[in-house]
Amino acid sequence: MTTTTLPPVSENPYAYTDVRQPVRMPNGIQCDVKFANAENYVSFLATPKDFYEHGRQIYAECDAGKWGLVVDYVPTDEELSRSAYKRIYYELSLATNDVNKYQDRIDLNDATDTDRRLAIAWKTYRAALNRIPEKPDFPNDICWPAAPNATI
């Protein structure tokens, strides 16, 4: 009869023995953690305000360099593009609401001179937003247009 010796089980389910590949993300440090009770490394996002102590501890240790150099995350062009388009679409929806508001007043002959100026300003802003993806350095270098001021 043979007996197999199992590795010791830690009483603390969050005890860890190793951390590797730390990468600084906008919301924390992404790393692989070898928890004592886990067979494999676990992908983990450590944050300074983590609810759990082990998350805050892993973040602090990584930030201090205990587990090696923490490299900064560099987003891909696809990620930058996706993020830019998300903002463009959001800003376009806001601009379209204002264009419609002022254009309705113009169409109904109920517009003031300020309404007319704001309609043109919001349309100009909307056109500038639509041109952003056509710029040569998109999505790496974006010069965002300023939204019109409501006090024109």
N, C-alpha and C positions, 0 to 999 in steps of 0.2 A: 504494500500500500504506500503510495507516494503522496506527499502533502505539498501543496503549493503555498508559498508565502506571498501574501498580498502586500502591496505597499501600505505603509501606515496611512490611516485616514485622519485628517486634521479635524479637530472639533470646530474650528472656525471655518465655515464654508467659503469665506472670502480671503483666506490666507493664500498668499502667492509666493512663488519661488523665483520667478524670472519675468522680466519685461523686455521686449525687443521691438525694434523697428518703430521708435516713436516719431510721429510726424505732427507738427503743429498745424492745427486746423483753425478756422475762424471761431469755433465753439469749444475748443479743448485740444487735448493731445490724443490722437488715435494711435493705438499700439496693440501689440499682441501680448497677452498676459498668460503665464502658465500658473493657473490656480492649483494649489496643492492637491485638491480632490478631483481635478480634471485630467483626463488622459492626454489631451492635446491643448495647444495654445488656443486662446479665445480672443477674437477681435474685440477691442474694448476702447471706449471713448472716455478718457479721464478728464474731469473738469474740476476747477478750483472750488466750485460751489456744489459739488456732488452731494446728494442726499446722504450717501453712505461714506463712512470714514475711509474705507479702502480706496474709493474713487478719488477722494481729495488727496490721500497719501500717494497714490500712484502718480497723480498729476504733479504734486510737489517734488517727488523723487525724479521724475522725468525732467521737469523744469530745471532742477538743480544739476542735471547731467549724470545722475547716478546710473542710468541705464544706457548711456551713450549720447551722442550728439542728437539733438532734436532738430530735424530738418524742417524747414518751412514748406508747407504744401503749396505747390504751384498748379493752379487749375489749368486744364487743357483748353485749347481754343474752343472746343465744342461746349465745355462747361461755361466758359466766358460768354459764348454766343447765346446759349440757352438763358443765362442770367440776364443778358442785355435785352433779349427779345421779351422776356417776362416783364422787365421794367418798361420797355417801349409800349407793349400792349396795355399795361396798367395806365401809363401816362396818356396814351391815346384814348382810352375809355373816359378818363376824366376830361380831357380836352374836348372830346366829342359831345359830352354832356353840356359843356359851356357853349360850344359852337351852336348846338341845337337850341339852347335857351335864347341866345341872342338872335339867331337866324329866324326863329319863330316870331320874335318881336318885329324884325325887319319885314318878314313876309306879310304880317298883319298890319303893316303901316302904323305900328305902335312903338317904334324904336326911337330912343333918344340918340343924340350924336355920340354919347358915350357907349351906348349899346352897339352902334355901328363900328366904332373903333375897337371895341372888345371882340366883336365877331371876327374882324380882320386879324386882330392880334392872335386870337385862339386858332384861327385857320392857319396862320403863318407858323405858329408853334407846332401844330399838328403836322404840317408839311415838313418842318425841320426834323421832327421825330421820325417820320417815314424815310428821310434821307440818311439817317444814321447808319444803317447796314450797307449803304453804298460807299461809305468813306473807305479809303485805302487801308487804314490801320485797324478797321473793325475786325474782331471784337477786342483787340488788345489795348487800344487807346481811343476812348470815346469822350468827345466834348459834348456834354449834355446841354441842350438849349434851355434857357430860363423860361419858365412858364410866365405868361402875362400877369401883370399886377392888376388886380381888380380896381385899382384907382386911376386907371388911364384917363 
